Amino acid sequence: ELSKDVSIVNEDANEWLQDRCRNYDWKKNRAVLFLDPYGMQVSWNTIEAIAETKAIDLWILFPLGVAVNRLLRRDALISLAVRKRLNFIFGSTDWYQAFYQKTRKENLFGEDEVTIKNCNFGSIAEYFVNRLLSIFPGVAPKPLPLRNSKGNPLYLLCFAAANARGAKTAIKIAQEILK
């Protein structure tokens, strides 16, 4: 049983959360989890484990501008290491097709087919919300962008409800908080 006392656990958060989600009886318990990563440390596997409990509602700060948008190069020349990191947080490789498109560009010798970035903060946010919707029964449709002093989004505060019966009410309350 979960202790009513606060515990400090010095472990990899992804490993600890996945273990706790998969090896605890969530049929009689509910929880709300707030994930505030420093950057891109939360794996999609962790988010899936949380959703699979059907008992943990999730608030997560998604690193929209502070990390993801910066890694999506305009010229689409993304290193293997960066691709792996984006696969890690999105849990899929289809982000590439969502954020890039092939186009024809004229040069001195005619036309070339090039791949260019075809996304912005809004489309990246929409993609992440749709990824959450693929595993949670409910997700607040309008997450809150947390902006820097110049108005650029750094993080995206998202909410996902894991319990199907309570999802509608939880989303309604969360969306009010996110206004």
C-alpha positions in Angstrom: 0.0 0.0 0.0 1.1 3.5 -0.7 2.5 5.3 2.4 0.8 8.5 3.6 4.2 9.9 4.2 6.3 11.6 1.6 9.2 9.6 0.3 12.2 10.7 -1.6 13.3 8.1 -4.2 16.7 8.5 -5.8 16.1 6.5 -9.1 15.5 7.1 -12.7 12.0 8.6 -12.8 11.0 6.7 -15.9 12.0 3.3 -14.5 10.4 4.1 -11.1 7.1 5.3 -12.5 6.8 2.4 -15.0 7.4 -0.1 -12.2 4.9 1.7 -9.9 2.3 1.8 -12.6 2.7 -1.8 -13.6 3.2 -3.4 -10.1 0.5 -1.7 -8.0 -3.1 -2.5 -7.6 -4.8 0.5 -9.3 -8.3 -1.0 -9.2 -9.0 0.5 -5.8 -6.8 3.6 -5.9 -6.7 6.8 -7.9 -3.9 9.4 -8.3 -3.0 12.6 -10.0 0.5 12.9 -11.3 2.3 16.1 -12.3 5.4 15.5 -14.5 7.7 18.5 -14.7 10.7 17.3 -16.7 13.8 19.5 -17.1 13.6 18.8 -20.8 13.0 15.7 -22.8 13.5 13.1 -20.1 9.9 11.6 -19.9 9.7 8.6 -22.2 6.6 7.7 -24.1 6.8 4.3 -22.4 6.3 6.0 -19.1 3.3 7.9 -20.4 1.8 4.7 -21.7 2.3 3.0 -18.3 0.5 5.8 -16.7 -2.4 5.5 -19.1 -2.6 1.8 -18.7 -3.4 2.1 -15.0 -6.7 3.6 -15.9 -6.4 5.4 -12.5 -3.7 8.1 -12.8 -4.7 11.4 -14.3 -1.7 13.2 -15.8 -0.6 16.8 -15.9 2.6 17.1 -17.9 4.8 20.0 -19.0 5.7 19.1 -22.6 8.9 20.8 -23.7 7.4 22.4 -26.8 9.7 25.3 -27.5 12.5 24.7 -25.0 13.4 21.5 -26.7 11.2 19.9 -29.4 10.8 22.9 -31.8 14.5 23.7 -31.5 15.4 20.2 -32.6 13.2 20.3 -35.6 15.6 21.8 -38.1 14.2 23.7 -41.1 16.3 21.8 -43.5 15.2 18.4 -42.1 18.8 17.3 -41.6 18.2 15.7 -38.2 20.9 13.6 -36.7 20.3 10.0 -35.6 20.7 11.0 -32.0 18.1 13.7 -32.2 15.7 11.3 -34.1 16.1 8.8 -31.3 15.3 11.4 -28.7 12.2 12.6 -30.5 11.1 8.9 -31.0 11.7 8.5 -27.2 9.3 11.3 -26.2 6.7 10.8 -29.0 6.8 6.9 -28.9 6.7 6.8 -32.6 8.6 7.8 -35.8 5.6 9.3 -37.6 6.4 12.7 -36.1 8.8 13.1 -39.1 5.9 12.8 -41.6 3.8 15.1 -39.5 6.4 17.9 -39.3 8.1 17.7 -42.7 7.1 17.7 -46.3 8.8 17.2 -49.6 8.6 20.1 -52.0 10.1 21.2 -55.3 12.6 24.1 -55.2 14.2 25.8 -58.2 17.9 26.2 -58.4 20.4 27.2 -61.1 20.1 23.8 -62.8 16.3 23.3 -62.6 14.3 21.9 -59.8 15.2 19.7 -56.9 13.0 17.9 -54.5 13.8 19.0 -50.9 12.3 18.2 -47.5 11.4 21.2 -45.4 9.9 21.8 -41.9 6.2 22.2 -42.2 5.1 22.8 -38.6 4.8 25.4 -35.9 4.1 25.5 -32.2 0.4 24.9 -32.8 0.9 21.9 -35.0 3.5 20.4 -32.7 1.1 20.9 -29.8 -1.8 19.3 -31.8 0.4 16.3 -32.6 1.3 15.7 -29.0 -2.4 16.1 -27.8 -3.4 13.5 -30.5 -0.6 11.2 -29.3 -2.0 11.5 -25.7 -5.6 10.8 -27.1 -4.3 7.6 -28.7 -3.8 6.1 -25.2 -5.9 8.1 -22.7 -9.7 8.1 -22.7 -9.8 11.9 -22.4 -7.3 14.8 -23.0 -7.9 18.5 -22.6 -8.1 19.7 -26.2 -6.6 23.1 -25.5 -3.4 22.8 -23.5 -1.8 25.9 -22.0 1.3 27.3 -23.6 3.7 28.6 -20.9 5.6 31.5 -22.6 8.8 33.4 -22.1 8.9 37.2 -21.7 8.9 37.6 -25.6 5.7 35.5 -25.9 7.4 32.3 -27.3 6.0 29.0 -25.9 8.6 27.2 -23.8 6.3 24.4 -22.4 2.9 23.1 -23.0 0.8 22.2 -19.9 -1.3 19.2 -20.9 -3.9 17.2 -19.0 -4.9 13.6 -19.7 -7.6 11.6 -17.8 -6.9 7.9 -17.4 -10.3 6.8 -16.1 -13.0 6.5 -18.8 -15.9 7.0 -16.4 -14.5 10.2 -14.9 -12.8 11.5 -18.0 -15.5 13.9 -19.2 -15.8 15.7 -15.8 -12.0 15.7 -15.3 -11.4 17.2 -18.8 -14.1 19.9 -18.1 -12.4 20.9 -14.9 -8.9 20.8 -16.4 -9.9 22.9 -19.4 -11.2 25.6 -17.0 -7.8 25.5 -15.2 -6.0 25.8 -18.5 -7.8 28.9 -19.6 
